[in-house]
Amino acid sequence: MPFNRGYAYFVEKVREYQANGVELDDALTHAMEDCVSEHILEEFFKTRGDEVRKVMHFDMTWERREGLIREEERAEGRIEGRAEGRSEGETINLIRLVQHKLKRGKTLPKIADEMEETEEAVRPIVEAVQAKDVDCPAEEIFAHLK
């Protein structure tokens, strides 16, 4: 059997053992024993088994570490995405509120007062609503604000 195919078989065996709850060191030992008993890279494992164990342990530990880092990054991305979504939702609700108040003929100072905000804080939303149209979808006005 070519070396690459034998190595792939060995790695598959290691992962199989791990999937069944076997610790990495034991999985490496069992996989090497399986390969030797099936005459797959037999001489290689007999002469370099300790070296293979060290390298594979390092590689698989590194692979696991990288997987955990990617998992953490995905979780952070989800948290950031949720926060961004909540923020966008709050802004869209403010736009709708401003639209409603403008439809009733209220002025910037009155809107700011009723929202308990400064005119400077509310002005960009009022101007964006007025620049588009009071009946324009709030999401479209939000896109204009970005």
C-alpha positions in Angstrom: 0.0 0.0 0.0 1.4 3.5 -0.9 2.6 5.5 2.1 0.0 8.3 1.6 -2.9 5.8 1.6 -1.5 4.0 4.6 -1.1 7.3 6.5 -4.7 8.3 5.6 -5.9 4.9 6.9 -3.9 5.5 10.2 -5.4 9.0 10.7 -8.9 7.7 10.0 -8.4 5.0 12.6 -7.1 7.6 15.2 -10.2 9.7 14.5 -12.5 6.7 14.7 -11.1 5.8 18.2 -11.5 9.4 19.3 -15.0 9.6 18.1 -15.7 6.6 20.4 -14.4 8.4 23.4 -10.8 7.1 23.4 -8.2 9.7 24.5 -5.7 10.9 21.9 -2.6 9.0 23.3 -4.5 5.7 23.5 -6.2 6.3 20.1 -2.7 6.8 18.5 -1.4 3.6 20.2 -4.5 1.5 19.1 -4.4 2.9 15.5 -0.7 2.0 15.2 -1.3 -1.5 16.6 -4.2 -1.9 14.1 -1.9 -0.8 11.2 0.9 -3.1 12.3 -1.5 -6.1 12.6 -2.9 -5.3 9.2 0.6 -4.8 7.7 0.0 -1.2 6.9 3.1 0.9 7.3 4.2 -1.9 9.7 8.0 -1.3 9.5 7.5 2.4 9.7 5.5 2.2 12.9 7.9 -0.4 14.4 10.9 1.8 13.8 9.4 5.3 14.2 6.4 4.8 16.4 7.5 7.1 19.1 8.3 9.8 16.6 4.9 9.4 14.9 3.2 9.5 18.2 4.9 12.9 19.1 4.2 14.4 15.7 0.6 13.2 15.5 -0.1 14.3 19.1 1.2 17.8 18.2 -0.7 17.9 14.9 -4.0 16.7 16.4 -3.6 19.0 19.5 -2.9 21.9 17.1 -5.9 21.0 14.9 -8.1 20.8 18.0 -6.8 24.2 19.2 -7.4 25.8 15.8 -10.9 24.3 15.9 -11.6 25.8 19.3 -10.3 29.2 18.2 -12.6 29.1 15.1 -15.5 28.1 17.3 -14.8 31.0 19.7 -14.6 33.4 16.7 -17.9 32.2 15.4 -19.5 32.7 18.8 -18.0 36.2 19.1 -19.3 36.9 15.6 -22.8 35.8 16.5 -22.8 38.0 19.7 -21.6 41.0 17.6 -24.2 40.2 15.0 -27.0 40.1 17.6 -25.9 43.3 19.2 -25.7 45.0 15.8 -29.2 43.6 14.9 -30.6 44.9 18.2 -29.1 48.3 17.6 -30.4 48.4 14.0 -33.9 47.4 15.3 -33.8 50.2 17.9 -32.8 52.7 15.3 -35.6 51.5 12.9 -38.1 51.9 15.8 -36.9 55.4 16.4 -37.3 56.2 12.7 -40.9 54.9 12.9 -41.6 57.0 15.9 -40.1 60.1 14.2 -42.2 59.4 11.1 -45.3 59.1 13.2 -44.6 62.4 15.0 -43.7 64.2 11.7 -47.0 63.0 10.2 -48.8 64.7 13.1 -47.0 67.9 12.3 -44.6 68.0 15.2 -41.4 70.0 15.0 -37.8 68.9 15.7 -37.8 70.6 19.2 -41.1 69.0 20.1 -40.0 65.5 18.9 -36.8 65.8 20.8 -38.6 66.9 23.9 -41.2 64.1 23.7 -38.4 61.5 23.1 -36.4 63.0 26.0 -33.4 63.4 23.7 -31.4 66.4 22.5 -32.2 68.0 19.2 -28.7 67.1 18.0 -29.4 63.4 18.7 -32.7 63.4 16.9 -31.8 65.8 14.0 -30.2 63.1 11.7 -33.2 60.9 11.9 -35.7 63.8 11.3 -33.6 65.0 8.4 -33.3 61.5 6.9 -37.1 61.0 7.2 -37.7 64.4 5.6 -35.2 63.8 2.8 -36.9 60.5 1.8 -40.6 60.7 2.6 -42.6 60.4 5.8 -44.3 57.3 4.4 -41.1 55.6 3.2 -40.3 52.3 4.8 -38.2 52.8 7.9 -35.7 50.2 6.7 -35.0 52.3 3.6 -34.5 55.4 5.7 -32.1 53.4 8.0 -30.1 52.4 5.0 -29.8 56.1 4.0 -28.6 56.9 7.6 -25.7 54.5 7.4 
